[in-house]
Amino acid sequence: MIDVTVSRRTLVRTLPSLLAIEGMSGASATLAQESNARPDTAAVALGMMVEVVEDRTQLDATIQQIGRPLEVVMFHTHWGTNSGTFDPSLLQYVDERGGVPLVTWESWAPIYAGGVAVSDQPTYALANIVSGAFDPYIDSWAYGLAEWGKPVLIRFGHEMNGDWYPWGVGANGNTAQQFVDTWIYLHNRFAAAGAENVYWVWSPFASAETAVRGESVALEDVFPGDEYVDFVGATGFNWGDTPQPWGVAGWDTFSDIFQGIYAELQALSTRPIIITETASAELGGDKAAWITSAFLTEIPEQFPAIQGVVWFNVLKETDWRIDSSVESLRAFVTAANSPEMQGSLVFE
């Protein structure tokens, strides 16, 4: 289920640098859009956030529920808890069920107050990471993944363009340049460990949502560059009428949420795009219709550079799960088994 062949994208990705050498860099914007676009006949890889760390029965139940394996299985590990210890059995569990592990690797102790993450955790300031304070922990993952050997996606420092996590810009004295430096530091330690099977996923928060929470950091200021990134991503939700500390967002389509950041990502990078977290609330509209439109119309027709989509299947701020209603589950099962969602990630 994992496509490790060289694709057209690999060839096109090299062209901007070649053109720049020849003094033809004016064509680079067009080529960037071409380089991360899916072929016309390509489908999208379906993924889901499943907390296999806490309960390894969840993935089996979800596969049975939707009637097919998942291409990508995302789970969270926290540097500040036992769940963050490198455990190859988690990777093996996902791999045996046909999925590629996507590890959301969080440098914090997960503390919440009033449903909001507590970002004031100076222990996990970016300056401490690049100073070497966490090197033994980092290396345990780097060498462990290298030994495991199969493709793994690492998503470090997601939503870094906001300040609601300890690694975010503005939290714990972090700057945009420090985030870039930290990313490169981690990438280089993994490279030194020989972890060539690790693919790095850079994933900011969609601008449509940061506008609700407050001003966000410019993406170009926190992007490490294509040399250090394998996939670019974005996180965004249709909150509907779900009350939140930062206000009520209102009902948004998939396109409402992602069209702005999608254009930014295409301009910023030649890497393929993964929607690393998305879901819809029930309150305020028709969740089943939202799912159908997003997966069967909007993504295939309007977002050709999206190679994978990860559904946030969690009961958290609201019930994001696919079975929050009978109608929503039916819509998701139909979408998941459609030709449009039978794709695979391309590892280059």
N, C-alpha and C positions, 0 to 999 in steps of 0.2 A: 504493500500500500504506500510505501515511501518511494518517491521518484528521485533518484540520485543521478539522473542523466544530465548532461549539459543541454541547456535549453537555448532557444532563440534569445532569451533575455541575457544570457551570459555574453553572447556576441555583441548585442546592442549596447550593453553596459560599457564595453571597452571603447566605443566609438567617441564619446565626448572627449576623453583624454587624447585620443589620436587626432581628433579634429583640432584640439587646442594646440597640439604640437605643430600642426600645419597652418595655424593662424586662422582657423575656421570656427572659433568658439561661438559665434553667433547662432549656430544651429543647435547648441546644447540644450536649450529649454525644450525644443520639440523632441529631441532624442531622449531626454529624461522621461518624458511622458510615454514614449514608445517602449522604453526599456523595462518599465515595471508594469506594462499592460499585459493582461492575460491574452493568450491567443483567442481568436473569435470562438473557437469550439471548446475552450477550456471551461470546466466547472470549478466551483469554489469548494475548498476544504472546510468541512464542518467540525467545529470544536466545541467544547463545553467546559466550564469551570465546575469541577467535581472535587470536593474536599476529601480526597483519598487518604490524606494524612490522618484524619480523625476516624474515618469509617471506610474501610476498603470494600464494603458491600455496595456502596453507593454507585460505583461505576457499573457493576454488573446489573444492578436494578435499572439504571438509566438506559443501558444498551438494550435490555429486554423491553423497556418501555417504548423506545422509539423504533425498535425493530432493525437496528443496524449498528455496527461499530462506529466509534468516533475517530476521525482522523487526528485530532489534537485533543489532549486531555490536560487541562490546566489545573494546577493546585498551588497553594501558597505555602511557603516556608519562611519562618521568622528567625533572624539571626539571634534574637534575644530569648528564645525558648527552646525546649528540647525538640520541638518539631523542626527546628532548623538544622539539626544534625544530619549530615549526609547519610542517606539510607538507600542503597542501590535496590533494595527490594521494592521500593515504591516505583522506581523506574521500570523494573522488571514486570511488576503487576500491570502497569499501563501498556507496556510493550506486548505482553502476552495477549492482550485484548485488542491488538491491532492499532493502537494509538501512538502518537509521538508525544512524549512528555513536554509540557510547557511549564517551567518552574518560575512562578512569580517570587522572586528572591528579595525579601524585604528586610532591610537593615534597621530593625527596631524591635522593641518589645510591644506587642499589640495591646495598647491601652486605649480605652474609649471612655468618654464622659458625655452623657446625654446623647449617645449615639454618634458622637463625632470623635474621630481619631485625635489622640493627644500627640501633637507634633513636637512639643517641648521636651525633647529627650537629648540633651547635649552629649551624652555618651556616644550617640550615633551621628554626630555632626560629621559632615563629609571630610573635614580637615583631619579627623581622627582616623578615618579609613585610609587616606593617602599617607598618613604618618606611619603606617605599619601596625597600628594597634590591633587590627583584626587579621593580620597575615596568616596565623596558624589556621583560623577558621576558613578563610578564603581558600587557602591551599588545600584544605581537606576536601573541599568541593571540586577544586580544579583537578587534583590528581585522582580523586574518586571518579569523576566523570570521564576523565581520559582513560582510566582503566575499564570503565563500563563499555565505552567504545561506540555505542550506537548514537544516532542523532538525538540531541536534546536541545530544546529551546530554552534560553535563559532570559528572563524579563526582569532586569534590575531597575530599581528606581522609577517605577511607573508613576505617571501623573506628576512628574518633576516640575512641570510648569505651574503648579499650584504650591501652596505652602501648608497643606493640611497633613502631610507626612513628614517625619523627621529628616528625610533626604531632600525634601522639596526646597526650591529656591526661596529664600526668605525665612525658612525655619532654622533655628540653631545657628544663625549667622552664615548660612550657606549662600554662596553666590552662584551665578550661572556658570562662570568659569570653573569653579570648584566641582560642579557636577560633571562637566566635560572631563576635567582632570581625573576625577574618581572613576568614571566610566573607562577611560583609557587605561588607568592603573589596573583595574580588574581584568580588562581584556588582555593586557600584557602578561599578567600573572597566569592566566589560563593558557595563553599561548606558550609561555615558558614551561608549563606543566605538560605540554603536548596534547592539550584538549582540543584537537582539531574537529572533533565531533560536536562541539558546542556552537550553537548558532544564536547570535545576540539579537534580542528584540527590543527596540527602543520605542517606548509607548507613552506619549503625552496624553493629556486629557483634551477632549474635543472643545474647541473654543466656544461653541454654543452653550456649553455648560459652565465653563469658567466665567462667562459673562454673568451668570446667575450668582456665582459665589464671589466674584470680585475680579479685579484685573489679573491677567495671567502674563507669564513671561513669554517673550518672543521665542518661537521654536528654534530659529536659527542660532539663538544664543546658548541653547542647551543641547544642540546636536553635535555629537562627536565627529561626524563625518562617515562617509560610506566605508572607509577603510576599517572602521571599528564596529560596523553595524551590518547585520545580515537581513533583517526585516525591520521595516518601520511600521508602527501601529498607532492605534488610537482607542481610547476608552470613551464611551458615551451612552447615556441611557434616556429613555423616554419616561420621565418621572410622572407624567400626567398630573393629577391633582394630589399627589402624595405630599403631605406637609413635611417640610424639612427646616432645620434651623436657619438656613439661608434663604428661605422663602419657597413659594410654590412655582415650579417651572412652567406648568401647562403642558398640553398634549403636543408632542413633536413627532413627526415622521422620522424614519431612518435618514432620509435625505436632509431634513431640517437639521439634524444633529451633526451629520458627518460631511456635508458638502463643503463647508468652509475649510476644515482641517484636511480633507482629502486633497483639495487644490494646493494647500500649503505643503503637504508631504510630497506631492508630485514635483513641486518646484524645488524642494529641498534635497531630494534624494532620488537615486535610480533604483533603490531597493524595492522589492515587492511589499505590498501592504497587507497586514493582518489587523482586523478589528479584534482587539484583544479582550474587550469586555463590552457586551451590549445586552440589553433586555428591555422589556416594556412592563410598566405597571398595568394593573387592571383599572384602577380608579381614574375616571376622566375620559374614557373612550372605549374603543373596541380592541382589546389586546390581540384577539385571534386575527382580526383583519390587519393589524399592524404587522404581525409575524408573516402573514401571507404576502403582503405588499413588499416588505423588506427583503425576504428571501427569494421570492419568485418574480418580482418585477424590478424593484429599485436597484438592488445589487447587480443582477445580471445586465441590466440595461444602462445604468447610469454610472457604475463604478467598476470599470474594466480592470483597474490595477489591484483590486482587492483579491488576494489569493486565498485568504482564509477568514473565517468568522467564528468567534468564540462566544457562546451564549453564557451569561452569568446566571447559573442555575442555583440560586441561593435565596433563602429567606433571610433578608437582612433589613434594609430600610423599609422595604415593602416585599411582597411576595413576587420575586423575579422569576420564580421557577416556571418551567414549561407547563406544569400541571396545576397552576393556580386556579384554573377552571377547566371543565371538560372541553369547552370550545377551544381554549388556547392549546391544550394538549393535542387535540385533533389537528389543529392548524400546523403545529410544529412537526408532528409526525408526517404529515403530508409533505411539508417543505423539506424535511430531512431526507425523505426517500425520493425526492424529485431529481431528475437528471441535472438540474442546476447546482445541486449540492453534493455531487459525487467526486469532487476534485481531490487532488493531493498537493501537499506543499512540495516545492522544488528546492532541493538543497544543492547549492553550487559551491 
